């Protein structure tokens, strides 16, 4: 199955799930994957918010390339739901094209995109969290999980040896199934309130 077909099927499944709520003022927050969903939900939880109880649902798309299908299905040409989202800077053009195709054209500029409910991470969500928490504290979390051995082995591989500690940590978290989700939650829980990454804080304030 092609990525395009997979994205289309995921969007159809989202329509089936959320169609009963389409007229009830629900908000859909579109994110790339399950790790983004877990981190954003964990951040809301630590602030005492239960997003589902507020009729806000964080929906992983299975890849940013699926944004057009989800906007078509859930936006004004589909269910007409209130939409928001989080994307990486490299994927901002895809999001803008998807918004325009769905009848939600946004003027140039990051501020205009945020007014439409879509917020952009510098690299990705994990990068935002690691930079906010700092490499030293993130390393402590890795040690607490008993993963310093695997991390050191990973960091000494030729491809990663010359990278910064933040880059090594970022890539390490994506090397095993479930690790991104696990560390995403841990990083969120370890953050001081004053160090919440701006895109995440603004997105939660929007919804």
URLIN-V593379 format. One record per run of one state. SS is the DSSP state (2 for helix, 1 for strand, 0 for the rest). FROM is the first residue (numbers start at 1). LEN is the number of residues. If there is no record, write none. Layout:
# URLIN-V593379
ss = (SS | SS)
from = (FROM | FROM)
len = (LEN | LEN)
This chain:
# URLIN-V593379
ss = (0 | 2 | 0 | 1 | 0 | 2 | 0 | 2 | 0 | 1 | 0 | 2 | 0 | 1 | 2 | 0 | 2 | 0 | 1 | 0 | 2 | 0 | 2 | 0 | 2 | 0 | 2 | 0 | 2 | 0 | 2 | 0 | 2 | 0 | 2 | 0)
from = (1 | 3 | 22 | 27 | 32 | 34 | 47 | 51 | 55 | 56 | 61 | 64 | 75 | 82 | 89 | 102 | 110 | 116 | 118 | 122 | 125 | 134 | 135 | 145 | 148 | 156 | 158 | 162 | 165 | 173 | 179 | 191 | 193 | 196 | 198 | 207)
len = (2 | 19 | 5 | 5 | 2 | 13 | 4 | 4 | 1 | 5 | 3 | 11 | 7 | 7 | 13 | 8 | 6 | 2 | 4 | 3 | 9 | 1 | 10 | 3 | 8 | 2 | 4 | 3 | 8 | 6 | 12 | 2 | 3 | 2 | 9 | 1)
